[in-house]
Amino acid sequence: MTTALIGFGALLLLCFFGFRVGFATLFVGLVGFAIERGVSPALSMAGQQIMDDAMSYNLSVIPLFILMGVFIYRADISRDLYTAAYSALGRFRGGLALSTVVACAGFSAVSGSSVATAATMTRVAMPPMRKYKYHDSLSAGTIAAGGTLGIMIPPSVPLVIYGIVAEQDIGLLFIAGVLPGILLVGLFMAAVAVVVRLDPKAGPAGEPLDKEEARRARRAVWPVLGLFILVLGGIYGKVFTPTEASGIGAVGAAAIAFARGHLRTLSDWRASLVEATRTTATLFIVIFGALVFAQFINLSGLPYDLVDIVDEFEFSPMQLVMFVAFIAILMGMIFESIGILLLLVPVFLPSLFAANVDMIWFGIIVVLVTELGLITPPIGMNVFVVRSVMPDIKLGHIFRGVTSFIVADLVALVLVFLIPAIATFLPALMR
C-alpha cells in the first residue's frame, strides 16, 4: 500500500506543477512498475497495454460519439434549441436562465461535450440575458452548470468510460442516467427559481417571442430529437449495440448538418474530422495513461489491501459508496471527470464487488460526483471556459453564480444515494 500511496503523491505533485493528467499518470505508472519489476518489463507492459486498448472494439464507441457531437456542433443547432426553450419559458421571471438550462441539457446531450456546450451557449445565451440586465453571476453560473448536464444525460462519454472500466453494460448505464438526468434538469431549474425569488432583479422576465420564430425553432429541433431517440431507442430495444449506435448517430448528425447548410465543402469536413481526431487523441492519452497507472496500482496490491480494510471494518455497501464518493469529490477539485473515473474506479473495484454494490447504481453516483468537479474550485473547467469566452466577467462572479447549482448537484447526489431506484428502476425493466 505504501508504494501506491507514494505513487498517488507523485501524481498529485506532477499535476500541481502543470503536467497533463494523461502524461503524469503514464510517467508515474511506468516508473512505479519499473521500480517493482524492472525497466524492460515496465516498457513491455506499457506498450502491450496501449496496443491492446488502441485496438479495443469497446473503445471504438468513444471517437464515434465524439464525431457525432462535432457534427451536431457544426450544425449550429444551439440557437434553435435556446429559442425553442425560450418560447415556452421566457415569459417567466428568470425565464432566460430557465431556457438556458433546458437548451444546455439538450445540446450537451447530443453533442456529448460539456466544454463545447459551455462555450457555445455562452455565445448564444449571454447576449439576451445581458439585454434584459440579468446579473452576470446568474447568467454565467447557469451556462457553466448547464454544460455539465450532458455528463449524465445519454449518450454520455463518462458513462461509456465507466462501463468499460467496470465491465458493465453500456446500454443499461445509458438508461440508468435518464431519470437522474431529468432530476438534475428539474433541480437546476429550481435553483434558478430560488435565486430570482430571493433577488427579482437577478433575472427579470423576457418579452414574448414571435410565434412564427418559435415555430421555426421548434421545427428545426425535431431532427436532432429524432436522432437522439433513434440512437437511444435502438440501444434499449437491442436493435443495435452502443458501438453501432454511435456510428449511426455520427452518420445521422452529418446528415442533419448537411441539410442545415453545413458540411457542404471539403474544408468543412476536414475541420470537423480534425477536431474530432484531436478530441479523441486527447481523451485517449488520458485513458492510456490511467490504465498504465492502474497496472502499477494493481501490482502494488492496493485494491486488495482495501478489500481487507473493508472486511476488517465491516463497511456496508452504503458506507463504502459514501467513502468513495467523498474521495471523488476531493479529486474533482484537481482532476477532470475522465481522469477521476479512470483513477478511482479500478482501485476500488474489488472492494465494491466484494461488498455486492450494485455497479449500475454506483456508476451513476460516481458520474454525478465527477459532474461537480466541472464547476467547483479551484479548477472548475466549465467556469474557466465561460470566462475565456466572456473575459469581462470576473472569475469570482462565475463561481458565486454556480453555488446554487452545486447545492442542486449535491441534492441530486443525496437523493440518488438514498433512493437507488432513481438509477436502477429503468435498467431493471430492461434486464
N, C-alpha and C positions, 0 to 999 in steps of 0.2 A: 504493500500500500504506500510506503514511504516514497518509492521510486515514482509512482504515479502522481502523488501529490507534488513532488518536485517538478515533474513534467507539466502539470497544470500551472504551477507557479511561473515556470519559464514561459509558458504560452501567454499568460496574462501580462508578463513583463514585455514580451515582444509586441503584443497588441497595444500596450500602453505607449510604446515608443514609435507607433505608427505603422508596424508591419501589417500587411493584409492578412486576414484570418486564414485564407487558404494556404498561403506560403508559410505562415507561422506554424500552423498545425502540421504541415508536411515536414518542415525542418525539425520541429521538436519530436515528432513521431519517428522520423528517420534516425536522429541522433540517439533517442532513447532506446530504440530497437537495437542499434549498433552497440551501445554500451552493454546491453543484456546478452546479445548473441553474436556480435561481431559485425564489421563493416560489410563484408561480402553478403552474408545472409540478409542484412538490412536492405541493401540495394536490390537484391533479388526479390525480396518481399514487396518493396515499393513498386518495382517495375511490374511484377505479376499482378498486384492489386489494381494498379492503374489500368493495365491492359484488360483485365477481366471486367472492370467496371465500365470502361470505354466501349466494350463490345456487348454490354448487358442489354438484353431486349427490354427489360423493365424500365431502364433509364431512358429509353428512346421516347417515352411519353413526354419527357420534360422539354426537349427542344421543339417538339411539335406543338405543345400548348403555348410555348413562348412565341413561336411563329404565328399561331392563331392570334395571340394578343397583339403582336406587332401589326398584323393586317387590320385588326379592329381599330387600333390606334390610328393607322393610316386612313381608315375610312372616315375619320373626322365625325364620329357618332356622338362625341361627348356633348356638344352643344344641343343636339336634338334631345338627348336624354335629360339634360338640365331643363330645357324648355318644356318638355312633356311633364316633368315633375312640377315645374313652376305653375303650369296651367291648373294643377289640382291643389297646390299648397301655397302659392304665392300670396293669396289674399289674407292669409292668417298672419298674426304677429309672429315674427321670426320665420316667415314663410320662405324667404330666400335661403336661409340656413337649412330649413327642413328639406327644401328642394335639393340642396347641395348634398345632404346625407343620402337621399334616395338616388340621385344621379351618380354619386360616388359608389354606392353599392352596386348599381347596375354596370357601370363602366369597369370597376375593378374586378367584378365577377367575370366579365367576358374578356378583359384584357389580361388578367392574371398578374398584373404588376401593381403593387402598392405605390411604388415610386412614380411610375408613369401616370397613375391616377392623380396623385397629389400635384404633380407638375401640370398636367393638362387641366384639371379642374380649377387650379389657381388662376389660370388664364381665362377660363370660361366664367367662373362664379364670382371672382373678386370684383371685377368692374361693376356689375349691377348691385352688389352689396355695398360698395363704396358710394354708388349713385344714391342709394337710399339711406346713406350715413350709418350703416352698421358699424359697430365697434370693430376695429381691426382684430382684436383678440378673439371675438366670437367668429368672425369670418375666417381668419387663418386657422384657428383651432378646429373649426368644423371641417375644413378641407383636409388638414393634416390627419385628423382622426378618421374621417370618412374614407380616406385612401386605404386604411387598414382592413376594411370590411372584406375585401377580396381574398384575404388570407383564409377566411372561414367559409365564405360562400363558394361552392364548387363551380367550375373546376379549379382547384386550389393546388398550386405547386408545393407549398409546405406540407399539405396532406399527402401528396404523392411521395415526397421525400420520406415522411414518417412511415407511410405504408411499405416502402421498400426496405427501410432500416429495420422496422419492427416485424416485417414479413406478414403484413395484414392486407386484406382485400381492399384495393383502392376504391372500387365501386361502393363498398359498404362505408368507407370513410367519407366519400363524397356525400352520400345520402345522410350520413350522420351529421354532417355540417349544415344541413338545410335549416333545421329548427333553431340551432344556436345562432346561425346567421340572421334569420328573421328576428330572433330575440335581440340581437345586437343592434339591428337597424331600429327596432322599436325603442330600445333604451337610449340610443344616440338621439333619436327624435325627442324623447322625454327630457334628455339633458338640455337640448336647445330650448324646449318649452319652459323648463325651470329657470334657465338663465334670463330669458326675456320676461318671465313673470317677475323675477326679482328686480330686473332693470329694463323697463319697457323701451328705453331709448337705445338699448343694445341691438335690437332687431325690429324695427318698425315694419308694418305690413307693406307689401308692394302693390302696384297697380294691377287691375285685371288685365289679362293677356288677350290679345286679339284672337277671336275664335278660329279664324282661318289659319293663323300661325300655329295655334295649339294643335289643330287637326293635322297640319302638315308634319309637325314634330312627332306626333303620336304614330302617324303612318310610317315615318322614317325609322322608328324604333322597332316596329314589328318584325322585320327580317332578322335583326340581331336577337330578339327574343325567341324567334323560331329556331335559330341556330342553337341557342342555349338549351332549349327544350329538346332538340334533336340529339345533341351530344349527351346530355344527362339521361334523357329518356332511353336512348339506345343502350347506355351502360346499365341502367336499372332494369331494363327489360331483357337484359342479357342478349341483345341483338348483336352487339359487338363489344370487344374488350376496351378498357380505358386507352390502351395504345392505339387501337383502331379508331376510337372516338376522337383522339387528338388529331389524327390525320384527317378525318372527316371535318373536324372543326376548322383546321387550317385551310382546307380547300373551300369550305363554306365562307369563312371570313374573307378569303381572297376574292370570292365571287361577289360578296357584298361590297367590298371596297371598289371593285371594278365597276359595279352597277352605279355606284355613287360618284363616278368620275375620277377615281383614283387608280393607281397601278396601271395606267394606260401607256407608260413609256418604260423603256429598258432601264433608265436611271432610277425610276420609282421602285422597280423590282430589285435592282441592285442595292439600293439604300435599305429596303426592308430586310433583305436577306443578310446584309452586313450587320444590321442592328440586331437581328435575331441570333446571328452567329456570335457576336460579341457578348451578348447577354448570356447565351448558353455557355460560352467558354468561361466567363467569369464565375458562373454558378458551378460548373464542373470542377474548376480549380478548388473551390471550397469543398465540394464533395470528395474529390480525390484526397486532398489534404486531411480532411476529417477522418476518412476511412483508414488512411495510413496511421494517423494518430490513435485511432481505435484499436489497431493491431498492437501497438505498443502498450496501450492500457490493458488490453486482454492479457498480454504477456506478463504484465506486472502483477496480475491476479486481483486487481482492484474490484472488478464486478463480483467475483466470488467471495471476496472479503466482505463486501456489502451484503451479500446473501447471508453470511454468518452473523453479521450485526443485526439484520432484520430478524433472524431466528432468535438471537440472544435476547433482544429487547421485545420480542413478540409484537412487532408492529402489525396493526390491522391494515387491510388494503387501503382504507381511507387515510390513515395516518401516513402510510408510505407515499401515497399520491400527493398528500399535502406537503410532505417534506420535499419531494422532487419539484413540485410547483414553486415552492419558496426559493429553491436554488435557481430555477429557471428565471424567476423574477429578478434575482440578483444578476444573473448572466445577461439578461435583457438590457441592463444598463451599460453593457460593454460590447456584446456581440450582436450581430444581426440575426434574424429569425432562423435562417437555414443553418447557420453555424451552431445555434443553440440546439436544434434538433439533432444534428449530426454528432455533437459532442456529448450531449446529455443522455439521449435515449440508449445508445449502446452500453453505456456504463451501468445503467440501472435496469437494463432489460432482464438479466437473470433474476434479479430481486423481484421485479414486477411479475414475471411468470411464476416464480416460487410462491408469491402471495396471492396468486389467482386473480390478479387485477384484470378487469375487462379492458383489453387493449384498444378497442374502438373508442370506448369512453375516455380512456387515458389520452388517446391521440387528440381528441377534441380539447381536453383540458390543457395539454401542453402547447397546442397551437394557439389557443386563447391567450396563454401566458406570453408566447412569443409576439403576439399582436401588441401587447402592452409595450414591449421593448421598442416599437417603432415610434412611440410618442412620449416616452419617458426620458428624463435627463439622465446622464449627460449627453448621450449620443442622439437618440430620437431622430432617426433617419428622415422620416416624413416631415418633421419640424424644419430640418435644415433644407429639405427640398423646397418647401413653401418659401422659406427665407431667400433661397437662391433665385426664385422667380420674382419675388417681391422684396428686394433688398431694403426698401424704405421702412419695412415693418421690423420693429425691434424683436430680437430673439426672445426676450423675456415676455413680451406680449403674447407671442405664439404659445409658449409654454404655459402661460396663465390661461390662455384660451382652451387648451387641451385638458385642463384639470378636471372639468366636469365630465369629459369623455373618459378619462382614466377611471373616475369613480364608476361610470356606467360599465366599463370593461370589468372592473372588479365585482360589480353586482352580478354581471353575467357569469363570471367565473364561479362565484359562490353558488348561484342558482344551479349551474350545471353540476357542480360538485355535490350539492345537497340533493338534487333531483336528477340522478343519472339518466332517467328515462328521456330527458330532453335530447340527449345524444344517442340513446340506444333504441328508442321506440321504433323509428323508421327502419334502421338496419335489421331489427328483429322481424319485421314484416317481410324482409327480403330473403331471409335465411330459410 
